[in-house]
Amino acid sequence: MLLVVGNSNSFAQVTLARNISIHVKNQRLGTVLKTMEDRGKFFFSYNSNILKVDSLVSLDAENWTIKEVLDHMLMRRFEYKDAHDFIILRYAPLQLNLITEKAVTEDKEYVISGFIADENTGKRLLNASVYEKGLLQSTLTDQNGHFELRLKNEGAQVQLTISKELYKDTTITFLNDVHVSPDRNIFSYIANDDYEGLENTSLGRLLLSTRQQIQAANLRGLIAQAPFQASVIPNVGTHGQFNGQIVNTVSLNAIGGYNAGVDGFELGLIFNLDKGDVRSVQIAGIFNIVGGTVSGVQFGSLYNNVLGNVRGVQLALLHNTIKKNLNGVQLSLYNHTRGEVSGMQIGPVGNIANKNVSGLQIAGLANIAHQKFSGIQIGMFNYAKNLRGVQLGLVNIADSSSGLSLGLINYVHNGYNKVTLSANETLNANLSLKSGSSNFYTIYTGGMRLNPDSKIYGFGMGLGSVLDISKGLAFNTELSTRYLYEGTWRYANLLNRLDANFNIKLGKKVSIIAGPSLNLYYTEQGNAIKGYALAQNLQHNFSASRNTYWWVGWNVGLNFF
């Protein structure tokens, strides 16, 4: 037997071998990395909480390899992995060492055992991952740093890789005299390895064993592909402890399963856990949790949680949540997207989008869009920080609006909000509250005729719009309906007004309004009650029918705020 030991960076590091020239003095590390990206036509992937991009570096490198430049700037405290157009920078200041105890063939199995230790201190390490990529077999070291792997193969060379957080990956090749059948090129490193969030969810911590969580931390970024897997529970399946590193075309889970991802179809009778991307179709009897992006259809009877994006359809009975962006449809009792929404959220209870929305929100109770909303909100309560679409509901609220709010109560915090004191030919004392946007605002009004022997009380609501003519002059068009109380509630007395008011600004928060009005009045009250007047008798009017009258009137008043 022959052992060949090497740092894993020495294999297939094509981009790292390119030459580059960098001459900088006291420059931000982040700026230098960006310069290297631009010149080398690749991208760096790293944890910005660990790599201090604001630190200053000086370098005079002429025709150095990219690896040599990184070694100099990062003081060999990181390891680097090629991943297509990315270079992954992983913090790994320490070095591993393997002490071989046994490497022999026993009963048609190749048995390798030994100890994993810190190269500098000699301390034997707990929970280091030892794995054979081609055979998809792995194990963790025990409290004494000991491991044993029994590999079922037809012989020949075996490559063991050792991984542990904060340590550089180390690969050991055992040369034998027989042939190994598995394909050793199924593994690759991914640059966007931001999938650790699944293990940090409450259900992830509950359902994944400690060994699986340690394995995921040690082997971060190492992903393989396989056509099929079947699991009973997350740690009992066809790929064993390696299931969290494998993307499967088909995944079938009796109770629940744990994969790196799915590129085809996944069915779990109770749940599915995928730390990476899921494509095409995912179905669970109760819930799905995905650490990456879902592209296709995701159905969970009760609950879906996607820590990346959703591009497709997400369906659940109780709750859907997306940590990043939605481009498609969310349908559940309650939907929450923490990123942007481009598509539809439909929830009988409610929908929430933390960032911009372009599309449709429909809810039985409430819709909330915390940033810009372009589309239609339909619900009893609607809120948009920046409304550029339409709100239809009982209560509509926005911080700013260039759109349209239709409801019983419409309020725009930075919009058109006025208190109006006015008089007209029917009611000579009126108080109106106007709220909304200049394009469209709601009017709530109440007033009275103050004459003691000919009183009339009125209240109602309406809609209005403002057209700016110049800096100090605007034109308001308002359509409203009032009920007139003329001494009894027995009759329907409905006054409909179309007001055309010129609005002359007297100051920043005061303006005078005046203009003509067209009135259409329907009344069932033909006899006056003592102390009250009949509106149809107060002005020259034209009878449109037995109970309907119309006339031209006037309006004058002051706007405040």
N, C-alpha and C positions, 0 to 999 in steps of 0.2 A: 504494500500500500504506500502511496505517495501523497503528501499533503501540500497543497499550494494555497498560501494565505495571501489575501490582498484586500485593501480597502475597496468597497463597492463602487467608489467613484471611478475606478480604473476601467470599468466596462462600458463601452458604447457611449463615451462622452464626446460626441461629435462637436457640438457647439462650443464646449469648453476648450477644445483644442484649437479653435480659431485664433488668429493673431490680431492684436489691436494695439493702437498707440494712444496713450492717455498722459497728458501733462497738465497737472493741476497743483495749486497751492492753496491750502486752507479753504477748500471747497466743501460744501455740505455733501455728506455721503449719498443722500438721496439724489442730488443733482448729478453726481458722478455716475451713479447707477443708471439714471435716465439717459445720460450721454452714451453710455455703453449700449443701452437698448437701441437707441437711434442709429448708432454706427453699425451695430452687429445684426440689426433686423431680427431681434428676438425680445422676449420679455422676461423680467425677473418675477418670481413668486416667493413671497416671504411673509412672515408674521411681523407686522410693523410694531407690535408691542414689545418684541424682543430685539429686532434690528433697529438700532438708534440712527435713523436717517438724518437727524440734525447734527450728528457729530461731524467734526471737521477732519478732512484727510488731505494729505499732500502726496503726490505721486509723480514720478518722472519715468514712465514706461514707454519704451520704443520697441514696437513689434513683439510685445509679450503675448503669451496665450491668455485667454480670458481667465483660465484657472489660476495662472500665476498672478494676475492682477487682483483677483478675489482673495487669494491667499495673503497677499501683502496688505490689502485694505482691512480684511476681516480677521487677520492674525491667526489664521488656521483654526478658528473656533467654530466654523460652520462647515458642513459638507454640502456638496453640490450634485444635483441630479439633472440630466437632460430629460426633457419631456416635450418632444416635438419642438415647438417654437418658444418654449419656456425653459428657464433654468431655475430650479427650485433651490432656495437657500434654507437649509435646516440647521438650527442651532445644535451643535454637537461638539462641545469642547473636549469630550473625553474619548478614550479609546478602549475597545473591548479586546479580550484575549481568550482563546479557547484552549483548554487543557484536555487533550484526548485521553480517554480512559480505555475505550475499546472501539474498534472499527472492523468487524468481521462478518462473514456470512454464516447465518444459523438458520437451518430449516427453510431454505429458499428466501430468507429475509436478510437484508443487509442491516446489521445492528450497529448504530453509532451511539456512544455514550461518552460523557465527559463533564467538564465543569466550565462555567463562564465566569471570568473574573475581570476586574478593573486592571488595565495594563500597568498603570502607574503604582497603585497601592497593593495590588494582588488580592484585594478583597473580593470574595466570591459573591455573585450578584443574584438576588431574588427577582423572579418575573422578567427575565430576559427571554425574548422570543427566538426560538431556533426553528428554522423551517427549510424545507426542500421545495423549491418553486415548481419544478416540473411534476412532482408527484402530489402536490397540494397537501402535504403533510407537515404538521407543525406541533410544537410543544412549548411549554414554559419551564424555566428552571425553578427548582424548589428553593427552600430557605437556605440550603447549603450550596446553591449555585449549580446543582447537578441536573442533568437532563439525559434522556434516552429516547432515541427514535428508532423504530423498527420499520424499515422501508421495504415495501413489496415491489420488487423490480426484477428485471432480467439481467441485472449487473451493469458494469462499466462505471463511468465516473459519476459521482454524486456531488452536487454543490450545495453546501449548507450555508445559509446566511443567518447572521446573528444581528438582532436589532433590539435597541432599548432606548427609551427617551434620554436625551442629553448625550448619547454616545453615537459615534460614527458607525454606520453599518459595516460589518466585516463579513467577507465571503471566503469560505474554505472549500477547496476542491479535493475530494477523495478519489484517487485513481485506482480502479480495480480492473479485472480482466474479463468483464462481461458487459453486455449491451443493455442500455436503459431505453425503454420504449417511449415514455411520454415526451410530448413536445415541450422543449424548454424555452420557447419564445412566447409563451402565452401571457407573460407578465409585462406590465409597463408601469411607469410612474405617471401620475396625473398632477398637473400644476395647480388646479383649483381645488385643493384638498381642504375645503372648509366644511367638511361633513361631521366634524366632531360633535356638533350640536345634538345629534340624535342620542348619543350616550349620556348627555347632560339633561335630557328631559326626564320628568318624573317617571313616565312609563318606561323609558329606556333604562333608567337605573333599576327599576323594579324587575324588568323582564330579562335583562342581560346579566350574565354571570360576571363576577369580578375578573375571571380569566379572559373573557371576551372583551371587556373594557380595557384591560391591560394590553391585550393583543392589538386592539384597534389603535391604541396610543403608540405602541412600539412600531407598528407596520404602516403608519400613516403615509398615504400616497401610493402604496404598492397595491396594484389592482390587476386581477386576472379575469379571463372570460371563460365561461363554460356553457355548454348547451342546455344543461338541466341540473336541477337540484330538488331534493325532497327532504322536508324536515318534519319532525314531530313537534319539537319545541326548539327555540333558537340554538341551543348547544347540542342537539341530537339530530344530525342530518348527514347527508351524503358527503359533505365537505368537512365535517367535523369542526375543529376549532378555527379552520381557515375560511369558514363561510362568510365572515365579514369582509373578506378581501376579494370576493369573486362576484362578478356581474354575470347573471344567468339569463339565457334566452327564455327559459320556462322555469318557473319556481312554484312548487306546490307544497303547501304547509298544512299539516293535519290540524294542529292547534295554532301554531304561529312559527314564523321563520325570520331569520336575520341574514341579510345579504349586503354586499357592496352596492348592488343595484340590479335592475331588471331591464332587459332590452327585448321585450316581447310580451309575455303574459305572466301574471302572478295571481295566485288564488290562495287565500288563507281562510280556513273555516272560522277562525276567531280574529287573528291579527297578522299584519305584515310589518316588519321593520326593515328599512333599507337606508343605509347611511349615505348612499350616493343617488344617482339619477335613476328615474323609472320612466320607461318609454312604452307606449302603446296602451296596455290595459292592466289595471290593478284592482282586485276585488277582495274585500274582507268582510267576514261575517259581523265584526264589531268595529274595528278601527284599523287605520293605516297611519304610520309615521314614516316620513321620508326626509332624509337629511339634505338631499340635493333638489333637483328640478324634476317635476312631473310633466311629461309631454304625452298627452293622450287623454284617457278617461280614468279617473280614480273614483271608486265607489266604496264607501264604508258605511255599514248600516247605521252606526251611531256617530262616528267621529273620524275626521281626517286632519292630520297636521303635517304641513309641508314646510320645511325650514328653508327651502330655496324658492324657485319660481314655479308657477303653474301655467302651462301653455296647453289649454284644452278645457276639459270639463271636470269639475270636482263636485261630487254628490254625497250627501249624508243626511240622515234624518234629524240629528240634533245640532251638530256644530262642525263648521269648516274653518280652518285657520291657515293662513299663508304668511310666512315671515317676510318674503320679498314681494315679487310682483305677480299680478294675475293678468294673463292675456287669454281670455276665454269666458267661462261661465262658472259661477259658484251658486249652488242651490242647496240650501239647508234651512233649518229653523233659525239659525243664527250664523252669519258669515263675518269673518274678520280677515282683511288683508292689510298687512302692516306696510306694504309698499304701494306701488301704483296699480291702478285697475284700468284695463282696456278691455271692455266687454260688459258683462252683466253680473250683478249680485242680486239674488232673489231669496228673501228670507221672511217667512211669516212673522217672526219676532223682530229681526233687525239686521242691518248691514253696516259695517264700519270699514272705511278705507283711510289709512293714515296719511297717504300721499295723494297725488293727483288722480282724478278719475275722468275717464273718457268713455261714456257709455250710459248704462242704465242701472239704477238702484230701485228695487221694488220691495217694500216691506209692509207688513201688517201694522207694525208700530212705528219703528224709527229707522231713518237712514242718516248716517253721519259721514261726511267727507272732510277730513282735516286740512286739506289743501285745495287746490284748484279743482272745480267740478265743471265738466263740459258734458252735458247730456240731459237726462231726465231723472229726477228723484220723485218717487210716488210713495207716500206713506202718511200716517197720521202726524208724524213729526219729522221734519227734514232740516238738516243743518249742512251748510257748506261754507268753508272759510272764504273762498273766492268763487262766487257763482257766475258761471258763464253759460248756463243752460236754463232749464225750467224746473221749478219745484211745484209739485201738486200735493197739497195736504191741508190738514186743519191748521197746523202751525208750521211756518216756514221761517227759518232764521239763517242769516248770512252775515259775515263780517264786512264783505264788500260784494257788489253785484253789478254786472252788466247784462244780466239775464232777466228772467221773468219768474215771479213768485205768485202763485194763485192759491189762496187759502183764506181761512177765517182770520188768522193772525199772520201777518207778514212783517218781519223786522230785519232791516239791514243796518248793522252797527255804524258803518261808515257810508251810509246811503242817504236817501231823501227822508228825513225825519222832521216833521213840522207840527206845530200847534197853531191852529188858525181860529181867530175870532172874527166872525163875519155877520152880515145881515143880508136878507133878501126880501123880496116882495111878499113872501108868505110868513116867514119866521124872522123876526127882527133881532134875535139874539141867538147865535149859534157857536158851539165849541166843537172843533173837529181835530182829530188826531190822524196824521198822515204818515205812513211808514212804508218803506220799500226802497226801490231804486228810482232814478229819474226816468228810466224807461217805463216803469210800471210800479205804482204804489197803491196801497190799500187805504181807504178812508173810513174812519169810524166817526159818526157825527150825531150830535144831539142838539136840540134847540127849542125855542118857544116864541110865541107871540106875547109880548109883555102887556098889551092893552088889557086892563082889568075886566072890561065887559065883552071882550071878543078874544078870549084866550085860545091858543092852539099849541099843543106840544108835539114834537116830532123827534124820531130817532131812526137811525138806519146806517147803512154802509155803502161804499162805492169803490170805484177804481179810478185812477188818474195817471196822467203822463205829462212830462215836462219837455218842452222844446226850447232850447236856448237860442235866442235871437242875437243877442250881443252880451257883453260882459255884465251889463246891469239890467237887461231886459230878457224876460222869458215868457213863454205862452203855455198855460196849463189847460189841458182838456180833462174834464172830470165827468164821469157818469155815475149817478147814485140813485138809490131807492130809499124812501123814508116811509115809516108808518106815522100817520097823523092821528093824534088823539084829540077828539073834539067833544069831550064830555062823556063818552061811553066807549066800552070795548066791544060792543055788540057788532059793529060794522067794520068792514074792510075798507080802509082809506089809505091808498098807496099813491104817493107822489114820486114820480120818476123825473129826474132832472139831468139835462146835459148842459154843463157850464163851460163857457169859453172865457177864461180869465187872462188878462194881461198881468204879468208879475213884474213889478218895478222894485228893484232892490234899493232900500234906503240905507242899508249898512250890511255888515257881515252876517248878522243874524236876524235882520228885520227886513220885511218887504211888504209892499201894499199890493193887494190884488183887486181887480175890478173887471167886470165884463158882463155880457148878456147871457141869458139862459133860455133853454127851450124846455117847457114843462108838459108832462103828460100825466093826468090825474085820474085815477079810478076811485070812485066812492060809492058806497051803498047807503050812505047816510043822507037823507033828504031834508030832515028837519033839524034846526039848530036847538041846542040845549042851552038853557039860561046861563049866561056868563061865557059861553063859548061861541066861536064863529065857525062858519062853513067856508073852507078854503075856496070853493068854486064861486063864492059870492064876494070875494075880496078884490077881484081884479076883472078887467075885461077879458073874457075867455071865449073860446069857440067850442061848441059842443060837438064831439065826434060821434057820440051815441048817447043813449039814455043815461048811462052812469060814467061816461068818460068825457073829460074836458082837456083842452090844451091851450096854452098861452105862452107868450114871450115875456120873460121876467128879467131880473137883474141880480147881481151879487157884488158885494164890496166887503173888504176886510183886511186884516193884517196877518201875515205869516211870521211866526217866531221860530228861531233856531234853524 
